Amino acid sequence: VMTDFWFNHFNVFVGKGADRWLTTSYEQEAIRPHALGKFRDLLGATARHPAMLFYLDNWLSADPKADYDQRELRRRYFAYLQGQGIQPGALLLEVFRQRGLDTSRVEQYLERQMDRMEAMDNPRRGRFTRRRPDDQRRPQAPQQQRRGLNENYARELLELHTLGVDGGYTQQDIIEVARCFTGWTLLPLQLGQQFVYVDEFHDPGTKTVLGQRIENGGQHDGEQVLDLLARHPATARFVSTKLARRFVSDIPPASLVETMAATFLETDGDIRAVLRTMFSSEEFWSPEAVNAKLKTPLEFVASAARATGAEVDDLPFDSAQGKPPGLVLALRGLGQPLYSAQPPTGYKDTADAWISTGGLLGRMKVALGLAANRLPGVRVDVPHTLLRPGSTEELVSELGQQLLGRPVSEETRAVVASELAKASEEIETGGRQARALALSEVEGRLALGWLLASPEFQRR
């Protein structure tokens, strides 16, 4: 749950270019290991991961005055990989393997590149100069992408990852933060998915962020910014508000947020301690908070599969028909495809984003489809204890108790019973035994579907 929360907080979009191949490692290597650790460690892991560097374009951010030799830079990339014992082109080779393509061409390409790097006789090898007005430089190759200061990551770091939109920063702070993170880039993706700091791209000037002076410390400039933001009171309030909104209510009590923020500051951003404060609070257990939160589509689909004991096959994507496995297909239909929130804000966690006539009809369709085993790769069995002749009341009550963990409301019981009555009239049977079989199987699955679509099951 916390991995899902933090991924959404530090969102990247799987549909943006190279993030198609980087998102999996981002979740597993940057998010999950720190989901219950220190916020500063989590913040740093996301800042350095290639998926975030690519998504918010910080890999292109550099001092506009920086001058460098592209060939020499590529040679140093290869040398860096060799020094780390990393095979150049590992990501590219993996992409080819996953697509069932011949990797020999990639291997030959990488071998040629290595030969070129080793054979280079560049008089500027090991030397980088900064651009001055009187420099005489070679014309830029048309296809070579020029770097410059990019504010995308700096803006989202302040607005979405730490301080919040009302955190007291200015546009000048955004520019200064962007200057601090110049040089935080990544290897060319055909060589590997690897963060690398290039000092020649870094703005060496003095910066001032939120009133704090930051001298030229190379990569440490960015680390200083992360230190400052992770321990800022505005960050404590912003993160605590999002956690309380996720677990308590769409409009969390201010008293709870302040208590959580105090714990955040006292423990240097210990996520586990902040959660413990929230879960042990009176506000968390108040009648107004219990069952107050609407499930997102992801939570609805996952909880429906778990509550029914569904068996889910590990089906690969069917490229011929263009159809993913059933649960993934269900999430697409409900408007929350996996890892596919395009804006940095991620998916919303409040009811207004998911409550609509179309949204509720979509959930009903998924619920009935799951109960009827119409989702590819997903199988659900009605509990054997219910596969017997009996009254509709007994069926709904027993099944509802198993799904919800509490008695079904009278309103839901009446609606489900009415729908089952309509269905039973359409079941044509040839005798008592046939009718008993139809009621136990067909009505059992219908009851299961309608209960999964009930208002009670939509709540956390």
Secondary structure, DSSP 8 states (H G I E B T S, - for coil): -HHHHHHHHT---TTSTTHHHHHHHIIIIIIGGGTTSBHHHHHHHHHHSHHHHHHTTGGGB--TTB---HHHHHHHHHHHHHHHT--TTHHHHHHHHHTT---HHHHHHHHHHHHHHHH---TTTT---B--TT-------TTS---B---HHHHHIIIIISS-TTSS--HHHHHHHHHHTTTEEE--TTT-S-EEE-GGGS--S-EEETTEEE---TTHHHHHHHHHHHT-HHHHHHHHHHHHHHHT-SS--HHHHHHHHHHHHHTTSBHHHHHHHHHTSTTTTSTTTTT-SB--HHHHHHHHHHHTT-EE-----BTTTTB--HHHHHHHHTT--TT---STT-S--SGGGT-SHHHHHHHHHHHHHHHTT-STTEE----GGG-SS--HHHHHHHHHHHHHSS---HHHHHHHHHHHHHHHHT---SSHHHHHHHIIIIIHHHHHHHHHTSTGGGB-
